[in-house]
Amino acid sequence: MGLEWGYVLHDDGIEVIALTWYDSGPIVSWDTDPLSRISGTPSLWDSNRPAPIQAPSTPLKITKPVAPAPAPARPRITR
């Protein structure tokens, strides 16, 4: 089938397993910056070593969404 990677979801992150190299791998935290550089070299994904991730030179800036403006009031119809 040619599968090279396996992923196991944990409460604290994703375990990345290089199927051609190890039976288990390090856990990548859920709060890992998605702009990080991640090595695809299977030999670096050993469960006894930290995940081979290099943080980006400019970290991801997280901003809170702007709250929507309140809906305009409906005009009252009087008779």
MODELLER restraints for C-alpha pairs under 7 A, 6 or more apart:
rsr = mdl.restraints
at = mdl.atoms
rsr.add(forms.Gaussian(group=physical.xy_distance, feature=features.Distance(at['CA:4:A'], at['CA:18:A']), mean=5.99, stdev=0.5))
rsr.add(forms.Gaussian(group=physical.xy_distance, feature=features.Distance(at['CA:4:A'], at['CA:19:A']), mean=5.20, stdev=0.5))
rsr.add(forms.Gaussian(group=physical.xy_distance, feature=features.Distance(at['CA:4:A'], at['CA:20:A']), mean=6.05, stdev=0.5))
rsr.add(forms.Gaussian(group=physical.xy_distance, feature=features.Distance(at['CA:5:A'], at['CA:17:A']), mean=5.57, stdev=0.5))
rsr.add(forms.Gaussian(group=physical.xy_distance, feature=features.Distance(at['CA:5:A'], at['CA:18:A']), mean=4.76, stdev=0.5))
rsr.add(forms.Gaussian(group=physical.xy_distance, feature=features.Distance(at['CA:5:A'], at['CA:19:A']), mean=5.31, stdev=0.5))
rsr.add(forms.Gaussian(group=physical.xy_distance, feature=features.Distance(at['CA:6:A'], at['CA:16:A']), mean=6.00, stdev=0.5))
rsr.add(forms.Gaussian(group=physical.xy_distance, feature=features.Distance(at['CA:6:A'], at['CA:17:A']), mean=4.87, stdev=0.5))
rsr.add(forms.Gaussian(group=physical.xy_distance, feature=features.Distance(at['CA:6:A'], at['CA:18:A']), mean=6.48, stdev=0.5))
rsr.add(forms.Gaussian(group=physical.xy_distance, feature=features.Distance(at['CA:6:A'], at['CA:19:A']), mean=6.42, stdev=0.5))
rsr.add(forms.Gaussian(group=physical.xy_distance, feature=features.Distance(at['CA:7:A'], at['CA:14:A']), mean=6.45, stdev=0.5))
rsr.add(forms.Gaussian(group=physical.xy_distance, feature=features.Distance(at['CA:7:A'], at['CA:15:A']), mean=5.59, stdev=0.5))
rsr.add(forms.Gaussian(group=physical.xy_distance, feature=features.Distance(at['CA:7:A'], at['CA:16:A']), mean=4.92, stdev=0.5))
rsr.add(forms.Gaussian(group=physical.xy_distance, feature=features.Distance(at['CA:7:A'], at['CA:17:A']), mean=6.15, stdev=0.5))
rsr.add(forms.Gaussian(group=physical.xy_distance, feature=features.Distance(at['CA:8:A'], at['CA:14:A']), mean=5.73, stdev=0.5))
rsr.add(forms.Gaussian(group=physical.xy_distance, feature=features.Distance(at['CA:8:A'], at['CA:15:A']), mean=5.00, stdev=0.5))
rsr.add(forms.Gaussian(group=physical.xy_distance, feature=features.Distance(at['CA:8:A'], at['CA:16:A']), mean=6.78, stdev=0.5))
rsr.add(forms.Gaussian(group=physical.xy_distance, feature=features.Distance(at['CA:9:A'], at['CA:15:A']), mean=6.36, stdev=0.5))
rsr.add(forms.Gaussian(group=physical.xy_distance, feature=features.Distance(at['CA:12:A'], at['CA:29:A']), mean=5.96, stdev=0.5))
rsr.add(forms.Gaussian(group=physical.xy_distance, feature=features.Distance(at['CA:12:A'], at['CA:30:A']), mean=6.47, stdev=0.5))
rsr.add(forms.Gaussian(group=physical.xy_distance, feature=features.Distance(at['CA:13:A'], at['CA:27:A']), mean=5.78, stdev=0.5))
rsr.add(forms.Gaussian(group=physical.xy_distance, feature=features.Distance(at['CA:13:A'], at['CA:28:A']), mean=5.25, stdev=0.5))
rsr.add(forms.Gaussian(group=physical.xy_distance, feature=features.Distance(at['CA:13:A'], at['CA:29:A']), mean=4.17, stdev=0.5))
rsr.add(forms.Gaussian(group=physical.xy_distance, feature=features.Distance(at['CA:13:A'], at['CA:30:A']), mean=4.66, stdev=0.5))
rsr.add(forms.Gaussian(group=physical.xy_distance, feature=features.Distance(at['CA:14:A'], at['CA:27:A']), mean=5.28, stdev=0.5))
rsr.add(forms.Gaussian(group=physical.xy_distance, feature=features.Distance(at['CA:14:A'], at['CA:28:A']), mean=5.14, stdev=0.5))
rsr.add(forms.Gaussian(group=physical.xy_distance, feature=features.Distance(at['CA:14:A'], at['CA:29:A']), mean=6.52, stdev=0.5))
rsr.add(forms.Gaussian(group=physical.xy_distance, feature=features.Distance(at['CA:15:A'], at['CA:25:A']), mean=5.86, stdev=0.5))
rsr.add(forms.Gaussian(group=physical.xy_distance, feature=features.Distance(at['CA:15:A'], at['CA:26:A']), mean=5.59, stdev=0.5))
rsr.add(forms.Gaussian(group=physical.xy_distance, feature=features.Distance(at['CA:15:A'], at['CA:27:A']), mean=4.14, stdev=0.5))
rsr.add(forms.Gaussian(group=physical.xy_distance, feature=features.Distance(at['CA:15:A'], at['CA:28:A']), mean=6.16, stdev=0.5))
rsr.add(forms.Gaussian(group=physical.xy_distance, feature=features.Distance(at['CA:16:A'], at['CA:25:A']), mean=5.22, stdev=0.5))
rsr.add(forms.Gaussian(group=physical.xy_distance, feature=features.Distance(at['CA:16:A'], at['CA:26:A']), mean=6.09, stdev=0.5))
rsr.add(forms.Gaussian(group=physical.xy_distance, feature=features.Distance(at['CA:16:A'], at['CA:27:A']), mean=6.35, stdev=0.5))
rsr.add(forms.Gaussian(group=physical.xy_distance, feature=features.Distance(at['CA:17:A'], at['CA:23:A']), mean=6.74, stdev=0.5))
rsr.add(forms.Gaussian(group=physical.xy_distance, feature=features.Distance(at['CA:17:A'], at['CA:24:A']), mean=5.31, stdev=0.5))
rsr.add(forms.Gaussian(group=physical.xy_distance, feature=features.Distance(at['CA:17:A'], at['CA:25:A']), mean=4.57, stdev=0.5))
rsr.add(forms.Gaussian(group=physical.xy_distance, feature=features.Distance(at['CA:17:A'], at['CA:45:A']), mean=6.78, stdev=0.5))
rsr.add(forms.Gaussian(group=physical.xy_distance, feature=features.Distance(at['CA:18:A'], at['CA:42:A']), mean=5.19, stdev=0.5))
rsr.add(forms.Gaussian(group=physical.xy_distance, feature=features.Distance(at['CA:18:A'], at['CA:45:A']), mean=6.26, stdev=0.5))
rsr.add(forms.Gaussian(group=physical.xy_distance, feature=features.Distance(at['CA:21:A'], at['CA:42:A']), mean=6.10, stdev=0.5))
rsr.add(forms.Gaussian(group=physical.xy_distance, feature=features.Distance(at['CA:21:A'], at['CA:43:A']), mean=6.16, stdev=0.5))
rsr.add(forms.Gaussian(group=physical.xy_distance, feature=features.Distance(at['CA:22:A'], at['CA:46:A']), mean=6.54, stdev=0.5))
rsr.add(forms.Gaussian(group=physical.xy_distance, feature=features.Distance(at['CA:24:A'], at['CA:47:A']), mean=5.80, stdev=0.5))
rsr.add(forms.Gaussian(group=physical.xy_distance, feature=features.Distance(at['CA:25:A'], at['CA:45:A']), mean=5.70, stdev=0.5))
rsr.add(forms.Gaussian(group=physical.xy_distance, feature=features.Distance(at['CA:25:A'], at['CA:46:A']), mean=5.15, stdev=0.5))
rsr.add(forms.Gaussian(group=physical.xy_distance, feature=features.Distance(at['CA:25:A'], at['CA:47:A']), mean=4.01, stdev=0.5))
rsr.add(forms.Gaussian(group=physical.xy_distance, feature=features.Distance(at['CA:26:A'], at['CA:45:A']), mean=6.52, stdev=0.5))
rsr.add(forms.Gaussian(group=physical.xy_distance, feature=features.Distance(at['CA:26:A'], at['CA:46:A']), mean=6.30, stdev=0.5))
rsr.add(forms.Gaussian(group=physical.xy_distance, feature=features.Distance(at['CA:26:A'], at['CA:47:A']), mean=4.41, stdev=0.5))
rsr.add(forms.Gaussian(group=physical.xy_distance, feature=features.Distance(at['CA:26:A'], at['CA:49:A']), mean=6.88, stdev=0.5))
rsr.add(forms.Gaussian(group=physical.xy_distance, feature=features.Distance(at['CA:26:A'], at['CA:50:A']), mean=6.21, stdev=0.5))
rsr.add(forms.Gaussian(group=physical.xy_distance, feature=features.Distance(at['CA:26:A'], at['CA:51:A']), mean=5.52, stdev=0.5))
rsr.add(forms.Gaussian(group=physical.xy_distance, feature=features.Distance(at['CA:27:A'], at['CA:51:A']), mean=6.92, stdev=0.5))
rsr.add(forms.Gaussian(group=physical.xy_distance, feature=features.Distance(at['CA:28:A'], at['CA:51:A']), mean=6.48, stdev=0.5))
rsr.add(forms.Gaussian(group=physical.xy_distance, feature=features.Distance(at['CA:33:A'], at['CA:60:A']), mean=6.45, stdev=0.5))
rsr.add(forms.Gaussian(group=physical.xy_distance, feature=features.Distance(at['CA:35:A'], at['CA:56:A']), mean=5.97, stdev=0.5))
rsr.add(forms.Gaussian(group=physical.xy_distance, feature=features.Distance(at['CA:35:A'], at['CA:60:A']), mean=6.97, stdev=0.5))
rsr.add(forms.Gaussian(group=physical.xy_distance, feature=features.Distance(at['CA:36:A'], at['CA:53:A']), mean=6.46, stdev=0.5))
rsr.add(forms.Gaussian(group=physical.xy_distance, feature=features.Distance(at['CA:36:A'], at['CA:54:A']), mean=5.63, stdev=0.5))
rsr.add(forms.Gaussian(group=physical.xy_distance, feature=features.Distance(at['CA:36:A'], at['CA:55:A']), mean=4.57, stdev=0.5))
rsr.add(forms.Gaussian(group=physical.xy_distance, feature=features.Distance(at['CA:36:A'], at['CA:56:A']), mean=4.82, stdev=0.5))
rsr.add(forms.Gaussian(group=physical.xy_distance, feature=features.Distance(at['CA:37:A'], at['CA:53:A']), mean=5.74, stdev=0.5))
rsr.add(forms.Gaussian(group=physical.xy_distance, feature=features.Distance(at['CA:37:A'], at['CA:54:A']), mean=5.04, stdev=0.5))
rsr.add(forms.Gaussian(group=physical.xy_distance, feature=features.Distance(at['CA:37:A'], at['CA:55:A']), mean=6.37, stdev=0.5))
rsr.add(forms.Gaussian(group=physical.xy_distance, feature=features.Distance(at['CA:37:A'], at['CA:56:A']), mean=6.59, stdev=0.5))
rsr.add(forms.Gaussian(group=physical.xy_distance, feature=features.Distance(at['CA:38:A'], at['CA:52:A']), mean=6.12, stdev=0.5))
rsr.add(forms.Gaussian(group=physical.xy_distance, feature=features.Distance(at['CA:38:A'], at['CA:53:A']), mean=4.63, stdev=0.5))
rsr.add(forms.Gaussian(group=physical.xy_distance, feature=features.Distance(at['CA:38:A'], at['CA:54:A']), mean=6.42, stdev=0.5))
rsr.add(forms.Gaussian(group=physical.xy_distance, feature=features.Distance(at['CA:39:A'], at['CA:52:A']), mean=5.74, stdev=0.5))
rsr.add(forms.Gaussian(group=physical.xy_distance, feature=features.Distance(at['CA:39:A'], at['CA:53:A']), mean=6.54, stdev=0.5))
rsr.add(forms.Gaussian(group=physical.xy_distance, feature=features.Distance(at['CA:44:A'], at['CA:52:A']), mean=6.26, stdev=0.5))
rsr.add(forms.Gaussian(group=physical.xy_distance, feature=features.Distance(at['CA:45:A'], at['CA:51:A']), mean=6.12, stdev=0.5))
rsr.add(forms.Gaussian(group=physical.xy_distance, feature=features.Distance(at['CA:45:A'], at['CA:52:A']), mean=6.79, stdev=0.5))
